[in-house]
């Protein structure tokens, strides 16, 4: 069997699985169980109210939790 024949057989097998899964879905088959809920993120220890945070914002919207004017070159986001 040539390489192209093997690829064609794999593609056809994958297509058959997708079609079978779609048919089972439309017949009212039970939905797969949802993944377990993620654990809540660990909370930061209570900081002194007088200590100001850096507050640098990342593209993702997170803010830096190091002290204001920190000497570290990188930010620590949470």
C-alpha positions as CSV (number, residue, x, y, z in Angstrom):
1,X,0.0,0.0,0.0
2,X,1.4,3.4,-0.9
3,X,1.7,6.3,1.4
4,X,-1.2,8.1,-0.3
5,X,-3.4,5.0,0.1
6,X,-2.6,4.9,3.8
7,X,-3.4,8.6,4.2
8,X,-6.7,8.1,2.4
9,X,-7.6,5.2,4.6
10,X,-6.8,7.2,7.8
11,X,-8.9,10.1,6.5
12,X,-11.8,7.9,5.7
13,X,-11.7,6.2,9.1
14,X,-11.6,9.6,10.8
15,X,-14.6,10.7,8.7
16,X,-16.5,7.6,9.7
17,X,-15.9,8.2,13.4
18,X,-17.1,11.9,13.0
19,X,-20.2,10.8,11.2
20,X,-21.0,8.1,13.8
21,X,-20.5,10.6,16.6
22,X,-22.7,13.1,14.9
23,X,-25.5,10.5,14.4
24,X,-25.3,9.5,18.0
25,X,-25.6,13.2,19.1
26,X,-28.7,13.8,16.9
27,X,-30.4,10.7,18.3
28,X,-30.3,12.1,21.8
29,X,-27.4,10.2,23.2
30,X,-26.2,11.5,26.6
31,X,-23.7,14.3,26.4
32,X,-20.2,13.5,27.6
33,X,-19.5,14.5,31.2
34,X,-18.1,18.0,31.8
35,X,-14.6,18.2,33.1
36,X,-14.3,18.7,36.8
37,X,-14.3,22.3,37.9
38,X,-10.9,23.9,38.2
39,X,-9.7,24.6,41.7
40,X,-9.9,28.2,42.7
41,X,-6.6,30.0,42.4
42,X,-4.6,30.4,45.5
43,X,-5.2,33.7,47.1
44,X,-2.3,36.0,47.8
45,X,-1.3,36.5,51.5
46,X,-2.8,39.6,53.1
47,X,-0.5,42.5,52.3
48,X,0.1,45.5,54.5
49,X,-2.4,48.2,53.6
50,X,0.5,50.8,53.5
51,X,2.5,48.9,50.8
52,X,1.5,50.0,47.3
53,X,1.7,47.5,44.5
54,X,3.4,48.1,41.2
55,X,0.1,47.8,39.3
56,X,1.7,47.2,35.9
57,X,-0.9,45.7,33.6
58,X,-0.1,42.8,31.3
59,X,-1.8,42.3,27.9
60,X,-3.9,39.6,29.5
61,X,-5.3,42.1,32.0
62,X,-3.4,40.8,35.1
63,X,-1.7,43.3,37.4
64,X,1.8,43.1,38.9
65,X,1.8,42.1,42.6
66,X,5.3,43.3,43.5
67,X,5.8,46.4,45.6
68,X,5.7,49.8,43.8
69,X,9.1,50.7,42.3
70,X,10.5,47.1,42.6
71,X,14.1,46.5,41.5
72,X,13.3,43.2,39.8
73,X,13.4,43.4,36.0
74,X,10.3,41.2,35.6
75,X,6.8,41.6,36.9
76,X,4.9,39.0,38.9
77,X,1.3,38.7,37.8
78,X,-1.7,37.1,39.4
